Amino acid sequence: MKIFLTIVSLFLTLNTAAISQSGWFQQNPGTANSFNVVYFINENTGFADGGMSILKTTNGGNSWQQKVLPDTSSILAIRFLNAATGYACGGRYINPYVSRQYLFRTTDGGESWSRLYESSGLMCDVSFTDVFPVGNRIYLAAGGSGSMSSAGWMFVSSNAGANFYSTTFLSDTRHDKLSFINEMTGYVSTTYGTDVPYMKRHIFKTTDGGANWSMAFRDSSILTVFAQGNHNMMFKDANTGFALYNRGLYTKFARTTNGGVSWDTSAMPYNKYLSLYFADANTGWVSGNYYPDSVMILKTTNGGANWQIQKKGNANLYSLYFVNNHTGWAVGTAWFSGQIGRVYKTVTGGEENEALDYFPMSVGNMYVYHTPSMYPPYYDRQKFTIVKDSVMNGKRFYYFSNPLPGMWNYGNWYRVDTQTGLLTGYAAGYTCNNLSNERRTDSLFSRKGDTLWKCDGPFRSICKDTANLSVFGYSSKQKTFSEDGLILIERTLSKYFGITSVYTWEISGFTTYLVGCRINGFTYGDTLLTGVESVSTETPASYSLEQNYPNPFNSRTIVRFSLPAASNVSLKVYDVMGREVETLVNKRLQPGTYQADWNASAYSSGIYFYKLSAEEFSETKRMILLK
């Protein structure tokens, strides 16, 4: 019984962490595939490998769409030259004598991918391990695994991929990761096969576009196991670079501040060597295998001199990527209940922040409230979706599809300040206590009895109560705030879930309360998702119907479509006999991008079709329900 209770306790702890908004919180990728690599262009648009495909997100990882590759291939690296042009590379094992290596390219921001380069003469068990585009040049590394772990090559294109030539400078050398400062100067990390059977880690440097290479680093001791995770070597500028690799029983960290002329090396406090990312010369993170200490992510703020534990769990994290000092992602595989893909995100540089946890705001998050009504049956359900975000006056606000309950005069734009804990609504031209263009509601750092003074009625927000209660089966600390204006408003925020209830009293009292939500891709409670919701209010160029995701799916799948003009929309599902089984959408919608969620739990496995009709546009696609 003691063992069973321990496992249950661990499960609940992990799931509670999944809905946290600060530190590292878990996102739902919509697939069980393991992940090797993650890459983001900005805070919203990013990519990950999807098990012989590529996944794309446009809302910071809250939801992902699968993008098909022209060839069956694993993906080991993804990098973009700009917002439109990107590259992905990997390979495919065919038999003990043959493997193929692929480089793919997109020119439309990752919507579609084509094969740019293919090689099949590099022996078996060899893949393209990394790609680095810079200007018109593309650098491509290849390395082996298993019995071919000492094999490797280097390829270069000087004309944006029109053709490639080999610039291999060492035989029997696995080429791992690339990092270039400009078109001509860069580095490659390798495992030098000449040291067989005790191969050593090396870093080579070129200053002439790969024509010649010189050794910039050579480990002094033998290696029996190597760091082959993504980003285990990177340079931030012409002087500052970092490297990370496994020494068997511990991890070695190396740093240079003079372009690789000399390196400072040290042993890491934990054996975490799978991935490394530095946002600047001082701030960086590493990740690795969770066994045996449950540590998944470490952070440094002094260039690697010291490291602090940031995340524990049960996943091996193979790739890290940050777009700034605060926002980053880590991906890998969890082993607690089988091999399941994991995606973690932070918007605080991995640091815990109580205020953010009390109201998790990310594009795609959605909240459904039971609200009073003047008409029979005298109640209704209203959905509040975070449709987009925007930086205004240097601060990031999130746009809700409706003004929040109990905050009707605060508009649709909201944010939580990580320094003061203030929950505010954007109000152009409004100023209160040196806070411009924002109206203050509550301080989420408040303790019981604390008062927040505001500049207009109601003039006070009083934290009247705190309690630990259960929300959708999770233990959640709650804070209740009272506004003492002409209309009494009591607003309760619950940790991990945001506003969970609002009591309003003028002549008689009524309560609005949360019945369900979707946070970071995970659904809690009853959200009535069968229907349609807005994903983007931007007007697309044309009508389109996307492939459902995931596909094949078990019980639930999402269908996304775009409307360039206001349209009468019908979205229906049919079985293989052509019989209509369900109507997902049947209403007039404004221009924008929408998604409908189909709950097929009542239907049997098989092939189904979904058809979108909007004005003169009509398109049908196939999907597979597999239980």
C-alpha positions as CSV (number, residue, x, y, z in Angstrom):
1,M,0.0,0.0,0.0
2,K,2.9,2.4,0.8
3,I,4.3,1.9,-2.7
4,F,1.0,2.5,-4.3
5,L,0.4,5.7,-2.4
6,T,3.9,6.9,-3.4
7,I,3.2,6.4,-7.1
8,V,-0.2,8.1,-6.8
9,S,1.4,11.1,-5.0
10,L,4.1,11.4,-7.7
11,F,1.4,11.3,-10.5
12,L,-0.6,14.1,-8.9
13,T,2.5,16.2,-8.3
14,L,3.5,15.8,-12.0
15,N,0.1,16.8,-13.2
16,T,-0.1,19.8,-10.9
17,A,3.2,21.0,-12.3
18,A,1.8,20.6,-15.8
19,I,-0.6,23.4,-15.1
20,S,1.8,25.8,-13.4
21,Q,2.5,29.0,-15.4
22,S,5.9,29.9,-13.9
23,G,9.1,27.9,-13.6
24,W,9.0,25.2,-16.2
25,F,5.4,24.0,-17.0
26,Q,4.3,21.2,-19.2
27,Q,2.6,21.8,-22.6
28,N,0.5,19.3,-24.5
29,P,2.0,18.6,-28.0
30,G,-1.0,16.5,-29.0
31,T,1.2,13.5,-29.8
32,A,2.9,10.7,-27.9
33,N,6.0,10.8,-30.1
34,S,9.4,11.4,-28.5
35,F,11.2,14.6,-29.3
36,N,14.8,15.2,-30.3
37,V,14.9,18.9,-31.3
38,V,13.0,22.2,-30.7
39,Y,13.5,25.5,-32.4
40,F,11.6,28.8,-32.2
41,I,11.7,31.8,-34.5
42,N,10.0,34.1,-31.9
43,E,7.8,33.7,-28.8
44,N,4.9,32.3,-30.8
45,T,6.2,30.4,-33.8
46,G,8.3,27.3,-33.3
47,F,9.0,23.8,-34.6
48,A,9.8,20.3,-33.2
49,D,10.4,16.9,-34.8
50,G,7.2,14.9,-34.9
51,G,8.3,11.3,-35.5
52,M,9.1,11.3,-39.2
53,S,7.4,14.7,-39.6
54,I,7.7,18.3,-38.3
55,L,5.4,19.9,-35.8
56,K,4.7,23.7,-36.0
57,T,3.1,26.0,-33.4
58,T,2.0,29.6,-33.8
59,N,0.8,30.1,-30.2
60,G,4.0,29.5,-28.2
61,G,3.5,25.7,-28.0
62,N,-0.1,25.6,-26.7
63,S,-1.1,23.6,-29.9
64,W,0.8,22.0,-32.7
65,Q,0.1,21.2,-36.3
66,Q,1.8,18.3,-38.2
67,K,3.6,19.2,-41.4
68,V,4.3,16.4,-43.8
69,L,7.9,15.7,-45.1
70,P,8.5,14.5,-48.7
71,D,10.6,11.6,-47.4
72,T,10.5,9.3,-44.4
73,S,13.2,10.6,-42.1
74,S,14.1,11.3,-38.5
75,I,14.8,14.9,-37.7
76,L,17.9,15.8,-35.7
77,A,18.2,19.5,-36.3
78,I,16.0,22.5,-37.3
79,R,17.3,26.0,-37.9
80,F,15.8,29.0,-39.7
81,L,17.6,31.7,-41.7
82,N,14.7,34.1,-41.3
83,A,10.9,33.9,-40.6
84,A,10.2,32.3,-44.0
85,T,13.3,30.1,-44.8
86,G,14.3,27.2,-42.7
87,Y,16.1,23.9,-42.8
88,A,15.7,20.5,-41.1
89,C,18.0,17.5,-41.4
90,G,18.2,13.9,-40.4
91,G,18.3,10.4,-41.9
92,R,16.7,7.0,-42.3
93,Y,18.2,3.6,-41.6
94,I,17.2,1.2,-44.4
95,N,19.2,-2.0,-43.9
96,P,22.7,-3.0,-42.4
97,Y,24.3,-1.7,-45.6
98,V,22.3,1.3,-46.6
99,S,21.1,4.5,-44.9
100,R,19.9,7.8,-46.4
101,Q,20.6,11.3,-45.3
102,Y,18.1,14.2,-46.0
103,L,18.1,18.0,-45.8
104,F,14.7,19.6,-46.1
105,R,13.9,23.3,-46.7
106,T,10.8,25.5,-46.3
107,T,10.3,28.9,-47.8
108,D,6.9,29.6,-46.4
109,G,7.5,29.6,-42.7
110,G,7.3,25.9,-42.2
111,E,3.9,25.3,-43.8
112,S,5.4,23.1,-46.5
113,W,8.8,21.3,-46.8
114,S,10.7,20.0,-49.9
115,R,13.9,17.9,-50.2
116,L,16.9,20.1,-50.8
117,Y,19.7,17.6,-50.6
118,E,19.9,13.8,-50.3
119,S,22.9,11.5,-49.8
120,S,22.9,7.7,-49.7
121,G,26.7,6.9,-49.9
122,L,27.7,7.6,-46.3
123,M,27.5,4.1,-45.0
124,C,24.8,2.7,-42.7
125,D,23.7,4.2,-39.4
126,V,24.8,7.7,-40.6
127,S,22.5,10.8,-40.5
128,F,22.8,14.5,-41.1
129,T,23.3,15.7,-37.5
130,D,23.1,19.4,-37.8
131,V,22.5,22.2,-40.3
132,F,23.5,25.9,-40.0
133,P,22.4,28.5,-42.6
134,V,24.1,31.8,-42.6
135,G,23.8,34.3,-45.5
136,N,24.0,32.3,-48.8
137,R,26.0,29.5,-47.2
138,I,24.6,26.3,-45.7
139,Y,26.8,24.1,-43.5
140,L,25.7,20.5,-43.1
141,A,27.3,18.0,-40.6
142,A,27.0,14.2,-40.7
143,G,27.7,11.6,-38.1
144,G,27.3,8.0,-37.4
145,S,25.8,6.0,-34.5
146,G,26.1,2.5,-33.2
147,S,28.9,0.6,-35.0
148,M,29.5,3.7,-37.1
149,S,29.8,6.2,-34.2
150,S,33.2,7.3,-35.4
151,A,32.1,8.1,-39.0
152,G,31.4,11.7,-40.1
153,W,31.5,14.2,-42.9
154,M,31.0,17.9,-43.6
155,F,29.2,19.5,-46.6
156,V,28.9,23.1,-47.6
157,S,26.8,25.0,-50.1
158,S,27.9,28.5,-51.1
159,N,24.8,29.3,-53.2
160,A,21.9,28.8,-50.9
161,G,21.6,25.1,-51.5
162,A,21.8,25.0,-55.3
163,N,24.6,22.4,-54.8
164,F,26.8,21.0,-52.1
165,Y,30.4,20.0,-51.9
166,S,32.3,17.9,-49.3
167,T,34.8,19.7,-47.1
168,T,35.6,16.8,-44.8
169,F,38.9,17.5,-43.1
170,L,39.3,14.4,-40.8
171,S,38.6,10.8,-41.6
172,D,36.7,8.6,-39.1
173,T,35.4,11.6,-37.2
174,R,31.8,12.0,-36.1
175,H,30.6,15.5,-36.7
176,D,28.0,16.6,-34.1
177,K,27.0,20.2,-33.8
178,L,27.7,23.4,-35.7
179,S,27.9,27.1,-34.6
180,F,28.8,29.9,-37.0
181,I,29.5,33.6,-36.2
182,N,29.2,34.7,-39.8
183,E,29.4,33.2,-43.3
184,M,33.1,32.3,-43.0
185,T,33.8,31.8,-39.3
186,G,32.4,28.9,-37.4
187,Y,32.9,25.7,-35.3
188,V,32.0,22.0,-35.4
189,S,32.1,19.6,-32.5
190,T,33.4,16.2,-33.3
191,T,34.4,12.8,-31.9
192,Y,37.9,12.1,-33.2
193,G,38.1,8.6,-34.5
194,T,41.9,8.5,-34.5
195,D,41.7,8.1,-30.7
196,V,39.9,4.8,-31.2
197,P,39.1,2.8,-29.0
198,Y,39.1,5.7,-26.5
199,M,37.8,8.5,-28.7
200,K,38.1,12.1,-27.5
201,R,35.9,15.2,-27.9
202,H,37.2,17.9,-30.2
203,I,36.1,21.3,-31.5
204,F,37.4,22.5,-34.9
205,K,37.3,26.1,-36.2
206,T,37.3,27.5,-39.7
207,T,37.7,31.2,-40.8
208,D,37.5,30.6,-44.6
209,G,34.1,29.0,-45.0
210,G,35.1,25.4,-44.3
211,A,38.1,25.3,-46.8
212,N,40.5,24.8,-43.8
213,W,40.0,23.8,-40.2
214,S,42.2,24.1,-37.1
215,M,41.7,22.4,-33.8
216,A,40.3,24.8,-31.2
217,F,39.7,22.3,-28.4
218,R,40.8,18.7,-27.6
219,D,39.7,17.0,-24.4
220,S,42.7,15.8,-22.4
221,S,41.1,12.5,-21.3
222,I,39.6,9.5,-23.1
223,L,35.8,9.3,-23.6
224,T,33.7,6.1,-23.6
225,V,30.3,7.8,-24.0
226,F,29.6,11.1,-25.8
227,A,27.2,13.9,-25.6
228,Q,25.1,13.6,-28.8
229,G,22.2,15.7,-27.8
230,N,21.3,18.9,-29.6
231,H,23.1,22.2,-28.9
232,N,26.0,20.6,-27.0
233,M,28.3,23.3,-28.5
234,M,27.4,26.9,-29.3
235,F,29.0,30.4,-29.7
236,K,27.2,33.6,-28.8
237,D,29.7,35.9,-30.5
238,A,33.2,35.9,-32.0
239,N,34.7,35.4,-28.5
240,T,32.3,33.6,-26.2
241,G,31.5,29.9,-26.7
242,F,30.3,26.9,-24.6
243,A,30.6,23.1,-24.9
244,L,29.0,20.3,-23.0
245,Y,29.8,16.6,-23.1
246,N,29.7,13.4,-21.1
247,R,32.8,12.0,-19.4
248,G,31.1,8.7,-18.5
249,L,30.4,9.3,-14.8
250,Y,30.1,13.1,-15.0
251,T,29.6,15.9,-17.4
252,K,32.3,18.2,-18.6
253,F,31.6,21.9,-19.2
254,A,33.9,24.1,-21.3
255,R,33.9,27.8,-21.9
256,T,36.0,30.1,-24.0
257,T,36.1,33.9,-24.0
258,N,38.7,34.4,-26.8
259,G,37.3,32.6,-29.8
260,G,38.5,29.1,-28.9
261,V,42.2,30.0,-28.3
262,S,41.9,28.7,-24.7
263,W,39.1,27.0,-22.7
264,D,38.2,26.8,-19.0
265,T,36.8,23.4,-18.2
266,S,35.0,22.2,-15.1
267,A,32.9,19.2,-13.9
268,M,29.2,19.7,-13.7
269,P,27.5,19.1,-10.4
270,Y,25.1,16.7,-12.1
271,N,25.6,14.4,-15.1
272,K,23.4,16.4,-17.5
273,Y,24.9,16.6,-21.0
274,L,22.2,16.1,-23.6
275,S,21.5,19.8,-24.4
276,L,22.9,23.3,-23.7
277,Y,21.6,26.8,-24.5
278,F,22.9,30.2,-23.5
279,A,20.8,33.3,-24.0
280,D,23.8,35.6,-23.4
281,A,27.4,35.3,-22.1
282,N,26.2,34.6,-18.5
283,T,22.8,33.1,-18.6
284,G,22.4,29.5,-19.7
285,W,20.7,26.2,-19.2
286,V,21.6,22.5,-19.6
287,S,19.4,19.4,-19.6
288,G,19.9,15.6,-19.7
289,N,18.8,12.2,-18.4
290,Y,16.6,12.4,-15.3
291,Y,18.1,9.2,-13.8
292,P,19.3,8.7,-11.2
293,D,18.7,12.1,-9.4
294,S,15.4,13.2,-11.1
295,V,17.2,16.4,-12.2
296,M,16.2,17.5,-15.7
297,I,17.3,21.2,-16.0
298,L,20.0,23.3,-14.5
299,K,20.6,27.0,-14.8
300,T,23.6,29.3,-14.5
301,T,23.7,33.1,-14.3
302,N,27.5,33.5,-14.2
303,G,28.7,31.8,-17.3
304,G,28.8,28.3,-15.9
305,A,30.7,28.9,-12.7
306,N,27.7,27.8,-10.7
307,W,24.6,25.8,-11.5
308,Q,21.2,25.6,-9.8
309,I,18.5,22.9,-10.1
310,Q,15.4,24.3,-11.9
311,K,13.4,21.3,-12.8
312,K,13.0,17.8,-11.5
313,G,10.9,15.0,-13.1
314,N,11.0,11.8,-15.1
315,A,11.9,12.9,-18.6
316,N,15.1,12.8,-20.6
317,L,15.3,16.3,-22.2
318,Y,17.3,16.3,-25.5
319,S,16.9,19.8,-26.7
320,L,16.6,23.4,-25.3
321,Y,15.9,26.6,-27.1
322,F,15.3,30.2,-25.8
323,V,14.2,33.3,-27.7
324,N,15.3,35.6,-24.9
325,N,16.4,35.4,-21.3
326,H,12.9,34.6,-20.1
327,T,11.1,32.4,-22.8
328,G,12.3,29.0,-23.7
329,W,11.3,25.4,-24.3
330,A,12.7,21.9,-23.5
331,V,11.7,18.7,-25.2
332,G,12.4,15.0,-24.8
333,T,10.9,11.8,-23.6
334,A,9.2,10.7,-20.4
335,W,9.8,7.1,-19.1
336,F,7.4,7.0,-16.2
337,S,4.6,5.2,-18.1
338,G,6.3,4.2,-21.3
339,Q,8.1,6.3,-23.9
340,I,6.0,9.5,-24.2
341,G,7.0,12.8,-25.7
342,R,7.3,15.8,-23.3
343,V,7.3,19.6,-24.0
344,Y,8.1,22.1,-21.2
345,K,8.0,25.8,-21.4
346,T,9.1,28.8,-19.3
347,V,8.3,32.5,-19.5
348,T,10.3,33.4,-16.4
349,G,13.7,32.0,-17.3
350,G,12.8,28.9,-15.3
351,E,12.2,30.9,-12.1
352,E,9.1,30.4,-10.0
353,N,6.6,33.3,-9.8
354,E,3.5,33.2,-7.6
355,A,1.6,35.8,-9.5
356,L,1.8,34.1,-12.9
357,D,0.7,30.8,-11.3
358,Y,-2.5,32.5,-10.1
359,F,-3.5,33.5,-13.7
360,P,-1.9,31.4,-16.4
361,M,-2.0,33.5,-19.6
362,S,-0.8,32.0,-22.9
363,V,-2.3,32.3,-26.4
364,G,-4.8,29.5,-26.9
365,N,-5.7,29.2,-23.2
366,M,-9.5,29.1,-22.8
367,Y,-11.9,29.4,-19.9
368,V,-15.6,28.5,-19.8
369,Y,-17.9,30.1,-17.2
370,H,-21.4,29.4,-15.9
371,T,-23.0,32.9,-16.0
372,P,-26.4,34.2,-14.9
373,S,-28.9,35.3,-17.5
374,M,-32.1,37.4,-17.5
375,Y,-33.9,34.9,-19.7
376,P,-34.9,31.3,-19.2
377,P,-33.2,29.0,-18.2
378,Y,-31.7,32.1,-16.4
379,Y,-28.1,30.9,-16.9
380,D,-25.7,30.5,-19.8
381,R,-22.1,29.4,-20.6
382,Q,-19.6,31.9,-21.9
383,K,-16.2,31.1,-23.4
384,F,-13.2,33.4,-22.9
385,T,-10.3,32.5,-25.2
386,I,-6.9,34.2,-25.3
387,V,-6.8,34.9,-29.1
388,K,-3.5,36.8,-29.4
389,D,-0.8,38.7,-27.6
390,S,0.9,42.0,-28.2
391,V,3.7,44.1,-26.7
392,M,2.3,47.6,-25.8
393,N,4.4,50.2,-24.1
394,G,7.1,47.5,-23.6
395,K,4.8,45.1,-21.8
396,R,3.2,41.9,-23.2
397,F,-0.7,41.9,-23.0
398,Y,-3.0,39.1,-23.8
399,Y,-6.3,39.6,-25.7
400,F,-9.3,37.8,-24.4
401,S,-12.3,37.2,-26.7
402,N,-14.5,38.8,-24.0
403,P,-13.9,41.1,-21.0
404,L,-13.2,39.0,-18.0
405,P,-15.9,38.2,-15.4
406,G,-16.1,41.0,-12.8
407,M,-13.8,43.2,-14.9
408,W,-16.3,44.4,-17.5
409,N,-14.8,47.9,-17.6
410,Y,-11.2,46.8,-18.1
411,G,-11.5,45.9,-21.8
412,N,-10.1,42.8,-23.5
413,W,-6.3,43.2,-23.0
414,Y,-4.8,41.9,-19.7
415,R,-1.5,41.0,-18.2
416,V,0.1,39.9,-14.9
417,D,3.2,41.9,-13.8
418,T,5.9,39.5,-12.6
419,Q,7.6,42.2,-10.4
420,T,4.6,43.7,-8.6
421,G,2.1,40.8,-9.0
422,L,-0.6,43.2,-10.4
423,L,-3.4,41.9,-12.6
424,T,-4.1,44.8,-14.9
425,G,-6.2,45.7,-17.9
426,Y,-4.9,47.9,-20.8
427,A,-6.5,51.4,-20.8
428,A,-5.0,53.9,-23.2
429,G,-4.4,57.3,-21.6
430,Y,-5.2,56.1,-18.0
431,T,-2.6,56.8,-15.3
432,C,-2.6,55.6,-11.7
433,N,0.4,55.7,-9.3
434,N,3.0,56.1,-12.1
435,L,1.4,53.1,-13.9
436,S,0.5,54.4,-17.4
437,N,-2.2,53.0,-19.7
438,E,-3.3,50.3,-17.3
439,R,-6.1,49.9,-14.7
440,R,-5.2,47.9,-11.6
441,T,-7.5,45.2,-10.3
442,D,-5.8,43.0,-7.8
443,S,-2.3,42.2,-6.5
444,L,-1.7,38.5,-6.8
445,F,1.2,38.7,-4.3
446,S,-1.4,39.8,-1.6
447,R,-1.8,38.0,1.7
448,K,-5.0,37.9,3.7
449,G,-5.9,41.4,4.9
450,D,-3.7,43.3,2.3
451,T,-5.3,46.2,0.6
452,L,-4.5,47.6,-2.9
453,W,-5.5,51.2,-3.4
454,K,-6.7,52.3,-6.8
455,C,-7.4,55.7,-8.4
456,D,-11.1,55.3,-9.2
457,G,-14.1,53.5,-8.0
458,P,-14.0,51.0,-6.6
459,F,-11.0,52.4,-4.8
460,R,-9.9,49.3,-2.9
461,S,-9.2,45.7,-3.6
462,I,-9.0,43.8,-0.3
463,C,-7.6,40.3,-0.1
464,K,-10.3,39.0,2.3
465,D,-9.5,35.3,2.3
466,T,-7.1,32.6,1.3
467,A,-7.8,28.9,1.4
468,N,-6.7,25.6,0.0
469,L,-9.5,23.9,-2.0
470,S,-9.9,21.4,-4.8
471,V,-10.3,22.7,-8.4
472,F,-11.1,20.0,-11.0
473,G,-9.5,17.4,-8.6
474,Y,-6.3,19.4,-8.0
475,S,-5.3,21.0,-4.7
476,S,-5.2,24.8,-5.4
477,K,-4.6,27.7,-3.1
478,Q,-7.2,30.4,-3.6
479,K,-7.3,34.2,-3.0
480,T,-10.6,36.1,-2.8
481,F,-10.6,39.9,-3.4
482,S,-13.4,42.3,-2.5
483,E,-14.1,45.6,-4.3
484,D,-16.1,47.9,-2.1
485,G,-17.8,50.1,-4.8
486,L,-21.5,50.9,-5.6
487,I,-21.6,47.3,-6.9
488,L,-20.0,44.8,-4.5
489,I,-17.7,42.4,-6.4
490,E,-15.9,39.5,-4.9
491,R,-13.4,37.8,-7.2
492,T,-11.7,34.5,-6.4
493,L,-8.5,33.4,-8.2
494,S,-7.2,29.9,-7.8
495,K,-3.6,28.9,-8.3
496,Y,-3.0,27.3,-11.7
497,F,-6.5,28.2,-13.0
498,G,-7.1,32.0,-12.8
499,I,-10.5,33.4,-12.0
500,T,-12.7,30.6,-10.7
501,S,-15.7,32.6,-9.4
502,V,-17.1,36.1,-9.3
503,Y,-19.9,37.1,-6.9
504,T,-21.7,40.4,-7.8
505,W,-24.3,42.1,-5.7
506,E,-26.3,45.2,-6.6
507,I,-29.9,44.6,-5.8
508,S,-29.6,40.9,-5.6
509,G,-26.5,38.7,-5.7
510,F,-25.4,36.2,-8.4
511,T,-22.3,34.2,-9.0
512,T,-20.3,33.4,-12.1
513,Y,-18.1,30.4,-11.8
514,L,-15.6,28.4,-13.8
515,V,-16.8,25.1,-15.2
516,G,-13.9,24.2,-17.4
517,C,-10.7,25.4,-19.0
518,R,-7.9,24.5,-21.4
519,I,-4.5,25.6,-20.1
520,N,-1.2,25.0,-22.0
521,G,-3.0,22.4,-24.2
522,F,-4.5,20.4,-21.3
523,T,-8.3,20.4,-20.7
524,Y,-9.8,20.5,-17.2
525,G,-13.5,20.2,-16.3
526,D,-16.4,20.6,-18.8
527,T,-15.4,23.0,-21.6
528,L,-18.0,22.2,-24.2
529,L,-15.3,22.0,-26.8
530,T,-17.4,20.4,-29.5
531,G,-18.1,23.6,-31.5
532,V,-15.9,26.3,-32.9
533,E,-13.6,28.9,-31.5
534,S,-11.5,31.7,-32.9
535,V,-7.8,31.1,-33.2
536,S,-6.8,34.3,-34.9
537,T,-8.6,37.5,-35.9
538,E,-6.2,38.3,-38.7
539,T,-7.8,38.1,-42.1
540,P,-6.3,35.3,-44.2
541,A,-5.7,35.6,-47.9
542,S,-8.0,32.8,-49.0
543,Y,-10.3,30.0,-47.8
544,S,-8.5,26.9,-46.5
545,L,-9.2,23.7,-44.7
546,E,-6.3,22.1,-42.8
547,Q,-5.6,18.4,-42.1
548,N,-7.0,17.5,-38.7
549,Y,-4.5,17.0,-35.9
550,P,-3.6,14.6,-34.6
551,N,-4.3,12.1,-37.3
552,P,-4.8,9.2,-36.7
553,F,-6.5,10.1,-33.4
554,N,-8.1,8.5,-30.4
555,S,-11.4,10.1,-29.5
556,R,-10.6,13.8,-30.0
557,T,-9.1,15.7,-32.9
558,I,-9.0,19.3,-34.0
559,V,-10.0,20.7,-37.4
560,R,-8.7,24.2,-38.3
561,F,-10.0,26.4,-41.2
562,S,-9.6,30.0,-42.5
563,L,-12.1,32.5,-43.8
564,P,-11.0,35.6,-45.8
565,A,-14.5,37.1,-45.5
566,A,-17.6,36.8,-43.4
567,S,-19.3,33.6,-44.4
568,N,-22.1,31.1,-43.6
569,V,-20.0,28.1,-42.5
570,S,-20.9,24.4,-42.4
571,L,-18.4,21.8,-41.1
572,K,-19.8,18.3,-41.1
573,V,-18.4,14.8,-40.5
574,Y,-19.3,11.8,-42.6
575,D,-18.6,8.0,-42.4
576,V,-17.2,5.9,-45.2
577,M,-20.8,5.3,-46.5
578,G,-21.3,9.0,-46.9
579,R,-23.7,9.3,-44.0
580,E,-23.6,12.4,-41.9
581,V,-22.6,11.6,-38.3
582,E,-22.1,15.0,-36.8
583,T,-22.3,18.8,-37.5
584,L,-19.4,20.6,-35.9
585,V,-20.2,24.1,-37.2
586,N,-23.3,25.6,-38.7
587,K,-23.3,29.4,-38.3
588,R,-22.1,32.7,-39.8
589,L,-18.5,33.6,-38.8
590,Q,-16.4,36.7,-39.3
591,P,-13.0,36.7,-41.2
592,G,-10.3,34.8,-39.3
593,T,-8.9,31.4,-38.5
594,Y,-11.0,29.0,-36.4
595,Q,-10.7,25.5,-35.0
596,A,-13.4,22.9,-34.2
597,D,-12.8,20.1,-31.8
598,W,-14.5,16.7,-32.6
599,N,-15.1,14.4,-29.7
600,A,-15.5,11.0,-31.4
601,S,-15.6,8.9,-28.2
602,A,-19.1,7.6,-29.2
603,Y,-18.0,6.4,-32.6
604,S,-16.1,3.2,-33.7
605,S,-12.7,3.1,-35.3
606,G,-12.5,3.7,-39.0
607,I,-12.1,6.3,-41.8
608,Y,-14.2,9.4,-41.6
609,F,-14.5,12.5,-43.8
610,Y,-15.0,16.1,-42.9
611,K,-16.4,18.7,-45.3
612,L,-16.1,22.5,-45.0
613,S,-18.6,24.6,-47.0
614,A,-18.4,28.4,-46.8
615,E,-20.1,30.6,-49.5
616,E,-18.7,29.3,-52.8
617,F,-15.8,27.3,-51.2
618,S,-16.0,23.6,-50.5
619,E,-13.4,21.1,-49.5
620,T,-13.3,17.5,-48.0
621,K,-10.5,15.8,-46.2
622,R,-10.1,12.3,-44.7
623,M,-9.3,11.4,-41.1
624,I,-8.7,8.1,-39.2
625,L,-10.2,7.3,-35.9
626,L,-8.1,4.6,-34.2
627,K,-9.0,3.5,-30.7
